[in-house]
Each structure stands twice: as structure tokens, then as C-alpha cells.
Amino acid sequence: MASQRSLIARKHGKKYAEKAALIQKSRYPVDEAVPLLLQVSTASFDATAELHVRIGADTTQADQLVRTSVSLPHGTGKTVRIAAFVPDEKIESSKKAGAVLAGNDDLIKEVSAEKINFDIAVAHPEMMKSLGKVAKILGQRGLMPNPKSGTVSKNIEQTIKELTRGRIECKMDKQAIIHTVFGKLSFGEQKLKENLEAVIKAIKDARPSGIKGNYILSAVIAPSMGPGIKLEV
């Protein structure tokens, strides 16, 4: 154990090695993992709680792709800047709902010039054809509104409110891993546990019919700075 800690210290630093030594088991149930998460952060700031889930999927097969969204009971702890691509009559109501930017042709021109001052883009269905002009720019940044992620909606005001409160998207990358967050460490044990359970349930519920074998191969929670803790899922 001492030699392993020494190896970790040489690779990550002494503080990281001390925190990693607190992880005594290969896997933890959520009830035990969350309290431990609060102890292993090496950051001097309010760290983000991250979840990384490896899926047993072939990412080249369309019927095995995982993509879902979930409203966290206690939000993410982050302020997100939302841009709403909407018809004229929806601009004012979108801003009142919480969008920092709302518009149509004018907003599309800004994106064309690569002036992107937002974190999430949402769109009314009527705007999707016009958004085709900037689909590549938005797509490369993971910002293109999509019905599957719930960012294309006729009830755009409700969508904006949900995203502001903490609705997140869980999407598998090319390595079949879902990287997402479920709050800030300052939330405390109970709120983080409830958020984490909501995310795990959403991912389980989103299991594609094309995946026949093991679905969740591994799941790890970690602070934004610090060692990861493997979960029993």
C-alpha cells in the first residue's frame, strides 16, 4: 500500500496520494460513495461533482447510442447562459423565462460570425430550417438544438426554465462514455446523493434496445480535482 501511495504521489502529487488513500474498496454503493466524495477533493475551491459512465455499446450502431436528459432535483450549481432561437413573438417571453439571448435572423448572423456568448442553445421548431445555415458551427461545439436532447420545443419558455433550474443532457461520446455533472460539493451529502440517483436512473431508463449485453460497464464519481470513486451500479 505504501509503495502504491508513493507511485501515486510521484504521478499526481502528495496531496492527491493522501486523498486517494482514503479509497479503500474497489467499488462503493452510492450511500457510501457520496460521503467519500466530499473527502477526496484536492481543490481549494467549491469543486464540481462529476459522473463518468462507460456503456457497453458499439458507437457505430445507431440503435446503441445513448442520449437522454434529466432535471436534477437540486440543480447543477452552475449558472448557464441560454440562447433561444425563436420567432419574433417569442423573443420577449424567452428572455423573461431566463434566456440571456433571444432572436432569430440577428442571432443566427452572430453565430455565423462565430460570436457565441452562450452555453446552451434552444430552438422553437419553426426555427430549425433557418438554423441549418449554422448547424456546422453549432454542431462542432455541441450546441446544436436537438429534439432528442429536449432543446427543440414548442413550449420554449418551459424548456428555458427547466434548463435554468438544472436540467442536463447525458450523451455518450465516441468512446461510449457519458461524462456529466451532478452538482457542487457544497451541496452536501443528501442533495448530491439525490442528484446522482436521478442521473443514474435516467441513464438506466435510456437503455437502447440495440444493446443486448451488459449495459453499464462501469461508473465513477469524482470531484473536479481529485481521485475517482468506482460505484456499484
N, C-alpha and C positions, 0 to 999 in steps of 0.2 A: 504493500500500500504506500509506504514511504517513497519507494522508487518511482511508483506511478505518479505521485504528487510532485516529485522533483521533475519528472518529464513534462507534466502539465505546466509547471512553473516556468520551465525554460521556454516553452512554446507560447504561453499566454501571459505569464507574469505571476508573481507571488499571490496577489490578491485573488486572482481568478482561481488559482490552485486551491486556496483556502476555502473558497465558496464551493468549488467542485467536490471537495472532500465531504461536504455535508450530504451529498447524494450517495446514499449507501445501498440502494436497491436498483436492480436493473429496470424495473417498471413500478409505477405507483398508481393507485386508484386516484381519481380526481380529488376526493376528500383529503388525501394526504399530499398530493402534488401541489395544490394551490398554496397551502401554508408554507411549503418548502420554497415555492417560487418567490415568496416575499423575502426570503432569507438569502437568496443566491445572487441578487443583483450586485454588480460591481460599480454601478453608475452613481454619481453624486447628485443626479437629478431624478425627477419622477419618471422612472422608466416605463416603457410600453410593455404590456404582456402580449407575447406573440404565440401563435399556434402554427405548427408545421405538420401537415398530414400527408403521408405517402400513400397513394392509391394504387391498387393492383389493376392498372388499366393499360391498354395498348393505345397510346395517344394518337396513333394513325387511324384508329377506327372511330367514326363519328358517333356510333351508338355506345361508346365507352367514355365520352367526355363528361366531366362533372362541372356543373356551373349552377350555383344557386345563390340566394340572398337570404339574410336573416336580420331581424330587428333585435339588437341587443337590449335586454331589459334595462340596462344601466348606461347605454351608450358606449362610445369608444374613449371619451375623454379628450377627443381632438375636435377642433373647430374646422369644418370642411367648407371650402368655397365652392358653391354650386352655380353653374351656368345653365340657364334654361333657354332652349331654342323653341320659341313659341310664336303663334300668330299674334298680331298686334293686340287683340282684345284680351290676351292672357298675360301681357307684359307686367302690368301693374299688380295683378293678383299673385304672380310668381314672385315678384320682389317682396310683397307683403308676407308670403309664405316662408321666405328666408333665402331666396336666390340672391347672390351678390351681383350677378349679371343676368339680364333677360332681354331677348330681342330675337331678330330673325336675320334678314339680309345683312344688317350692320354688324351683327355678332359673327356671322359667317365670314365677312370680309376681314375681321380682326384675326380669326383663326387662319385664314388664307395667308395673312402676313405673319403668321406664327406668333401672334400676340396672345398667349394663352395664360390668363391670370385666374385659373380656377383648378380645382382638384377633381371635380365630378361634373359630367355633362348629362343633362336630362333633356328629353325632347318630346313634344307633342307629335302624335303620328302624322299630322299634316306637314310637319317639317322634315320628315325623313328623306323625301326626294331631294330637297334642297341641300341637305347635309351630305349628299353623295359627292358634292364638289370638294368637301374637306374630309372625306372618310379616311383617306390615307394618312393625313396629318394627325387626326384624332386617334385612328387605329394604332399607329406606331407608339402612341403614348398611353394606350389602354383607356382612352377616354370616349370612344365612340359609343353613343347610346345604343342599347340593345334590348329588345323585349324580354329576352331570356334573363337578363340581369335586373329587370324591373325599372330600367331607366328610360323606357319609352312608355308613355301613359297618357290617356285622355284626361285623367284626373291629375294633372301635373302638379297642382298645389299640394295635394296629399302626398305625392311622391317626394316633393321637396321637403315637406315637414318630417317625413319618416327618415330621410337621409340626414337631415339636420339633427334628429334625435339619436341617430346611431345605427341606421340600417347599413349593413356592409354586404359586399359581394364576396363569395367564396368561389374561386375559379382555379382549376387545375392548370399548371404550366406544362411546358413541353417535356418536362422530366416526370410528369404525373404527380407533382407535389402541389398541395394547396398551402399557400402562405397567407396568413391573415392575422388580425389582432383582435383582442377581446377586452381591452381596457387599459387602465393605468394602474401601477402598483398601489398608488394612493387610494384606490377604490376600496382596498381591504379584502379580506378573505371571502366574505359572503357574496359580495357583488361580483367579484371576479369568478367565483365558482358558478354563480347563476349565468353569467355571460358565457363562460366556457361550455357549460352544459347545453346552452341554447345553440351554440355554433356546432358542437359535435352532433347534436340531434339533427340539425338542418343538413349537415353533410351526409349523415346516415340515411336520412329520408330522400336525399337526392341521388341515391344509388341508381345508375343507369341499368337498363335491362340487359345491355350487352356484356356486362361484367358477370361472369359465371363463377369464378373462383373467389379467393379471399379479396375482400373489398378494401378495408383499411389495413394496410400492411404495418404501419407504424404511425404514432402521433407523439409529438414532442412539444412541450411548452417551454418558453424561455423568456427572460427579461431582455430588453433591447441590448443590454450589455451584461453578459454572464453566461454560465453553463446551462445546457438544456436538460430537461427532466422528461424521461420517457413515460408515457401514460399506458395504463391498462384500458384498452377500449374494446 
